[in-house]
Amino acid sequence: MLNAYPDSIGRRLADTVELLKRPELKDAFSLFYILPTFFNSDLDRGFSVIDYNLNEELVSPEDLEELSKLGIQIKLDLVLNHLSVRSPQFQDLLKNGKDSPYRDFFIDWDEFWADHGTAGPDGQVIPDKEHLEKLFMRKPGLPVLRVRFPDGTLKTYWNTFYQKVDFDELTARDFSDIKGLDPQIAANLAHHVKILVKEKDCIEPRYLEDLVEREDLCHLRDEIIEAVCRKRDYLGQMDLNARSELVWEFYDETLRKLSEHGARIIRLDAFAYLHKAPGQPNFFNRPGTWDYLQRLRGIAQKYDLTIFPEIHAEYGAAIHEEIAQEGYPIYDFFFPGLVIDALDRGSNEALLRWIGDIEARGLQTINMLGCHDGIPVLDLRGKQVNGSSRAGLLSDEHIDASIERIIGRGGLTKNLYGADGKKIDYYQVNATFFSALGEDERKLRLARAIQMFMPGVPQVWYLDLFAGTNDYAAAKRGRTAGHKEINRTTLKIIDIESGLKRQIVRDQLDLIRLRNISPAFAGEMKIFETEPHRLHVSWQHPEATATLKADLRELSFTVYQGNGTGEEVLMSFES
């Protein structure tokens, strides 16, 4: 399965379609996971969806027809937890307030916590401590965005993920109706606000209050803040209220639309955040999450869609196992960190444990090396649940060492925060997979070989295929949200032409093609006992066999294929 944005290669999806038509990629891919700039969106590189219509600047119906002719099925996202501020639903709410049919479509934070918290100085409800401590924070501070309605009132909405508040440029004229404000002081205020906007991604009221106090204008505080707030422009991913039947009508309509776009597989992005209830965590609480998943599965079946719940959690929490036990295939993030660890330490221990887990439990999964997100090494940790401790796939010592190695190779970090806004842990490390390996082609080649012999559906990030390196310029342009852009470089057609001539690219394509077309991988997987620094995996089918023998210490491997009458060497790479 190929994984890319519509504009990851060239300018439009049509350019990727042309790449897939090239003889070098013949029979390499049968699935294509297209990321959600496929739709109309405005933030978080597509995951802040405005609506689920085709983004006509990037995608055309003809592109989708061409993919179908190539025999390539499509996988798309349903961003389950949220919609953009600029969605028709939220815009109607902003325009019509309590008269909007979408007044319950999003989660009014203050209403949600009214009986379980206390109003702060600005009127915003702060949940009681016992509730606040259970919230899983994806950013500093409360997971909220405060928006201004046309009548001047402010309301606070649940906003788990990204937000951005901009201000149109102010002039002295914007303060002209404030009585007693000298024109020169008004000009100074406009100038200082302009500086704040340049310095900060988000202008919070406290910044304005500091400015008012510094200019000795506390007596005009409310009027000044009001004047500035009138210039606000919002971007944000507003959490949906799944208690609303209108939201479920929206999910039904959206899944129908995704099916019409040609999708057969749907990844449920951020599904574990959807169910919220006071006194419960806002991440995978039970039984609410199960109730929602079951309902979604019923809708998906109407449109002949398979749903893959995305799970971002510690291995020790065993959430992936719970999902699988309920009959769902899973989309987790264990594999990248396992491979990096195996190649850096020359050890098969953790990798074999993961394989054994999948085989013993019959898990259906997607495996990947890189993706549009970071490398979530922390997902490999153990966890204590209900008083019992379950070990991780890697020890904390090995995880910390892996993080430090990746950072030492140029990786960036994304953090998790407590309710007090303080960092409590890393969330993920951001780097291209090739850079995370120290830009060692031997490691990348072996990593791809290992992936192609693993259980599950292999997913290939376009930039990994072309041995892409960390894009620091893109990360810098993205400012505080730019850490992920380090691994999202747009490849020009000239980059593709030169890349297809590189041996590391051709070797990966040979391995991918083997996995895609050999009958062996429809058979049984067998793991052979070896020394800890070796890996011996074979897939056996009545019509064909495929075998990988690798030395994790020497970074060498040999791939054999057979047709029942014996095995022959397909490719061999010695250190």
N, C-alpha and C positions, 0 to 999 in steps of 0.2 A: 504494500500500500504506500503510495506516494503521499506526502504531507506538505502543503504549501499554501500561501495566500494566493488569491487570483493574480496579484501583481508581483509575486516573488521572482518571477522570471520574465524579463521584458517589461511590458507596460500593462498588458491585459491577460486574461485567462487564455485568450487565443494564442499567445506566445508559448504558453506551457503546452497547449494542445499540439502545436507544431513540433515542439521538442519530443513529445510522446510519439509522434509519427515517424521520427527519424529511425533509420535502421539500427543505430547504436542502442536504442531503447526498445527494440522489438521484443515482445514477450516478457518485458521486465516487470510490468505492473498490471494488475487487474482491478485495483481499487485506487481511489483518489480521495483523500480527506482534504477538502477545501475549507480553509478557515473563514471566519464570518465577515470579513470585508466583502465576501460574496453577496452580503445583504447591505442595505443602507444603514450606516452606523457613523459614530462621531467621536469615539474615545476608546482607549484601551485596545487599539488596533483591531477593531471590529466587534469586540465583546460588549460594547455598549450599543445595542441594536435599536435603531429607530423603527424600522419595520422589516419584515421578512420578504420583501420584494427584491428582485435582482438589482444589484448595484450596476446600473447600465453603463457607468463609466469604466467598469472592469469586466463585466460578464454579459454575454448575449445568449439568447436561446440557441443560436447556431453553435456556440461553443459546446453546449451540453449535448446537442445532437451528435457532434463530432466525437465526443468522448464515448457516447453510446455505440457509435459505429466501430470504435476501436475495441469494444468489449470491456470498457472500463466502467465499473460501477462507482457511484458517488456516496461519500459519507459527509454529512453536514452536522452542524451544531444546533441544538436548541438551548439557548442561554436561559436556563430555567428560572433563575433567581431574580433577574432584574431586566429592566428596559431603560432606554435612554430618557433623560429629561426632555429631549426633543421628540420623543415618540408622540404620535397623535393623542394617545391616552393622557399623558402627563400635560401636554399643552392644553388640552381641553380642560383639565383640572385647574391649571393656572388661570385660564380665561374665565371659567364659570364657577369656580369654588364649590361650595356645597350644593349648587344646582347642577354640577357636572354628573353625568351618568358614571363617571370613573372616580367618584369621590372616595370609594372604598377599594379601588384597584391597587393602590399603593398603601404602604404602612405608615400611618400617622404616628410618629414616635411618641408624642406626648399623650395621645389617646391610649396607645398600647400599654404604656407604663403608668398611667394615671393612678391606679390603685396599688402600685408597687414601687413608688418612688417619690421624690420630693422636688418641687420646682426650684431651679437654681436662680441666681440673680437676674438672668435674662429671661426668665420664665420657662426655659427648657427643662423638662423633667430629667432628673438624674436617678436611675434605678437604685433601689436599696442595695446595700453592699452584698447581701447574699445572692441577689440576682446578677449584679454587675460582675461578680467574680466568675460567673459561669459563662460569660460572653467570650467568644473567640474573636479576637481583634485582628483584622487584616491591615490596619493602619493606625497611627497614633490617635489617641482621643476616642470619643464616642463614634460609633458607626452611623453618622447622621449627615444630612445636608439640609441647611435651613434656607428656605426659598421665600421670596417676596411675592405676594399676590398684588394684583392691580390696585386694590384699595389700600395698599400700604401695610397690611398685616403680614406677619412672618409666621410660617409654619415649618415644623421640623419633621423630615421624613427619614425613614430607615435607609441607609446607604452603606452597605457592607463593603463595597469595593471602591473603585476610583471616583474621584470628583475633581472638578476644576472650576474655580470661580474667577472669572475675569471681570475687569472693569473697563468700560469704554472711557476714553481719555476725558478727564475733567478739565474745565476751564473756570476762570473766576466767575463767569456768567452762571454756572451751575449753582453758585451760592448766593446769587443776587437777591433772592427773596427772603434771605435771613436778615431780619432787622438788627441793626447795631453792629454788623460785621463790616469792617473797613475793607474797601476794594483791594487795597494792597495786601492785606492779610488774607483775603479770599484767594488772590493770585498765588500767595505763598502756600496756602493749603493745597491748591490744585497741583502745584509743583511737587510738594512732598508726597501726595498720594500717587502721583505718576512714578516717583522713585520707588515707593512701596510695591507697586504693581510689577515693576521690573525685577525687584529683589525677591518677591514671594510668588509661589505658584498659586497661593490662595490667600486673599486678604480677609483675615478674620477680624471681628469687631474689636478685639483687644488691641490690635495694631492701631486702629483708628482712635481708640480711647487713649492710648499712649501719646499719639500725635496731638490730640485735643488738649491733653494735660500739659504737654511740653510747650504748646503755644499759648498757655494760660487762657483757654477758651472753654473751660468746664461748664460755664453757665450757658453755652450754646451747644453743648455736647449732642443732645438728641437731634437738633436741627441739622447739624453738620453730618452726623452719621446717616441720617435720613437722606440728605442730598447725595452722599456718596453711594448709598445702597440703590438709589434709583438708576445708577449706571451699571449695576451688576448684570453679568451675563453668565449663565450656568451651563456647565456640562457635568453629567453625573449618571451613574448607574443606579437607578432607583429600585429598591427591593419591591417585588410584587407581593400582594396580599393573597396568599393561596386560600384564605377563608372565603374569598369572594367567588361566587359562581361565574361571574363575568371573566375572571382570570382563567377559569377552566374552559370556558367557551373560546377564549383566546388561544389556549394551548391546542385545542381541537382544530381550530382554524389554521394554526401555524403548522401543525404536523401534516395536515392535508396539503398545505402549500409546499412544504418541503418534499413531500412525495411527488407532487406535480413538477418540482424542479429536477426530479430524477433520482433523489436520494433513496437508498435502501437501508442505510445504517445511520442512526442518529446518536451522537454523543450528547449526553445530558450534562451540560456544563454547570458546575456549582450547584448540583441538585441537593447536596447535603445541607445547604444553608436555607432551603426553602421553608421548611416547617419551623415555626417559632411559637413559643409559649412561655409565659412567665414561670420562672422556677426550673426551666430546662435549658440546657445548652442551646446555642443557636447553630450548632453543627451536628448533624446526624442524631437528632433526638428520636426516641422511640416511645410509642409506636407510630407517631405522626409521620415520620419519613417513610416508613413502610406503606402506610395508607396511601400516601401521595404517589409512590412508585408504582403500586399496584394499579392505581387509577390511570396513570400515564401509560402503563403497558397495555391496558385495555384500549385506550385511544389509539396507540401506535399500531396495534394489531388490525384495527379497522382499515389502515392505509398500507398494510403489508410492510411495516417498518420494524427493524430490530433496534432496540435501544441499548446503549452502553452507558451505564452510570459512571461518571468520572469520580474517582475517589482519591483524595489527597490527604493521607493520614498515616500515622506510624504503623509499621508492620505489626508491632505488638498489640495494637488496638484490635486487630483481626476483623476490621470492618469489611475488607475485601472478601473474607470468607463468609461473612453474614450475607453479603450481596449475592455471592455465588450460590449459597445454600437456598436462596429464594428463587433460583433459576435464572439469574441475570448474568450475561457476560460482563466482564469488568474492564475498566480502563484505569490502570494504576500507574505508578511511577517508580517502581522498585528497580527495574532492570538497569537504567543508565548508571546509577551509583555502584551497583554490583559489578558491572563490567569494568568500570574505572578502577575499582578496588582490586579486582582479579588481575588486571594487567599491571597495575602499579606494584602489587605485592607478589605477583606470580603464584597465586593460590586459587584453587578451585573450590575451597570449602564453602563459602557463602553462596556461590553460584549454584552448586549442587544442592544445597539446602532449599533454595528457591525452586529449582526444577522439581525436586522431590515433593515439595508442597503442592505444586500445580498438578503433578501426576497423581498423587495420592488422593487429592480432593476433586479431581476432574474439573479444574477451573478453566473456563473459557476466557482468554485474555488477549489483549493487544500488547505486544512488546515493542519497545522503541529505544534508540540510543539518544537522539536529540529530538526536540520538538520546539514549538513556539514559546514555551515557558522555559524556566531555568532547569537546573539539574537538582532535583529535590533529594539530596543525600540524606536529609534528616528523616525522610520517610522510612528509612531502613532501621530506625531505632525500635527498641523495645518499649513497653508501656505497662504501667500498673493499672489494672481495671478491676474495680470492685474488690479491692484488697488482695488480689492475686497478680503476680508479675509474670509477664510473658517476654521472653528474650526477643531481641531484634535479629535481623539478618546479619547485621554487623554490630560489633561492640561500640560503645560510645568513643572509646579510644581510637578505633579505626575510622569511625565517621569523622571525628575531629581532625584526624591526620589527613583524610581525604579532602576535607574542606580547605585546610591550610595549603595542601598541594595545589588545588585548583586556583585558589586565590594567588598563590605564588606564581602560577602560570598566567596570571592576568585576569582572573575571574572577578566579577563584582558580586555583591551580596544584597539580598533582600531580607528584611527583618520581620519578626513578629513582635507585637506589643501587648503589654498588660493594660488593664483598665485605666491606669494612671498615666498612660502614654509612654512609659519607659520600655526600652527594648528588653525582651525576655529570652530571645533566641534568634538564630538565623531561621529563615523560612526556606530559602533556596539559594543556590549559587548560580550566577548567570555567566555563561560562557558558551561558545560553540563547543560541540562535543570534541572536535578535532583539537581546539586550543586547550580544552580541559585535559587532554591526553599529552599535553606538551608539544603538540603539532608534530607528532611522531607518526609517519605514514605506516610503519610496521604495526603500531598499535591500532590505528584506525582500520587497516585491512583485516587484522585478526578480530577486532571487535565486530566488524560486519559479518565475518564468517561465523562467529559464535552466534550472533543474532539470527542468522538464517537457519541455524540448526536448533533453535530453541522452540519450545511449545508456544502456541498462540499465533496470532496474525502479526507478522513483522510490519512495522510502520517506519518509513524512511523519510526523515526530514531533508528537504531539498538541499539545504546548505551543507549538511553532512556528506551527502553524495558527492558534492564538489569540493570537499575538504576545506570548507570555509573557516576563516579565522576571525577572531574577535574584532568587532566593528566599534572602536572606541568613539569615533566621530558621531555615529548614530546615537550611541548611548549618551553622549554629551548634549546633543541636540534635544534629546528627550527629557532633560533636566531630572527632576526627582522621580519621574516615572520611566526614565530612559534605560534602566538596567536591563530590561528585556530586549531592547533594540540592538544590543550587542550581538545577538544571534538571529537577526532578521534582515540581513543585507539583501537588497534587491540585486539580482544577477542580471547584467545586460546580456544581450545576444552574443556580443563579442566574448564575454566571460564564459558563456556556454560553449562556444566554438573552441576556445582554447582549453577549457576544462575537459571536453570529450577526448582530447589528445593526450591527457595525462594518464599514466599507468594506474595510479591509485583510483581514478574514476572508472576506468575500464574494468579493473579487477572487481570493484564493488558491483558493477552492473552484471558481470558474469555470475557472481554469487547470488545476486537478487534474482536473476533469470533462472538459475538452477532451482531456487526455492519456488518460484512461481509456476514452472512448467513440469518439473519432475514428479511422476506419480509416487515416488518414494515417500513424499511428505504427506500423502494421504494415508500412509500406513502407520505402523507402530514405532514409537521412539524407544531406543534402548541406550542406557548409560552404562558404560563399562567401568569397572573399578581400575583406577590408575594411581600413580604417585600424585601427591597434592599439587604439584606444579604442572600436571598434564590434564588434558580433557579429551575424552574419547566418546563421541556421540554417533549413533547410527539410526537412520530411519529405514524401515524395512517394509516393503510392499511386494505382493506376488509379481508385479511387473517391473519393479526397479528397487534399487537400494542407493542410499547416499550416506557417506560416512565422513566425519571430521575427526582428525587426530591433530591435537594442538599442544604446543609447549608454551605455557604461559610465562615462563621465565625467559626463554630464548625468543619469544614473540614470533615463532615459526609455526606453520601448519601445513597439512596436506588434506585435500579433499578427494575422495574416491567416489566413483559412481559405478553401479553394476546393473545388469539386466537379468539376473538369475543364473547366468552361466559363468560368472566371475566378476571381479572388480578391476577397474582401471583407474589410474591417476588422472583426475580432471585438472587439478592445479596444485602446485606445490611451491611454498615460499619458505626459504631457509634464511636464518638471520645472517 
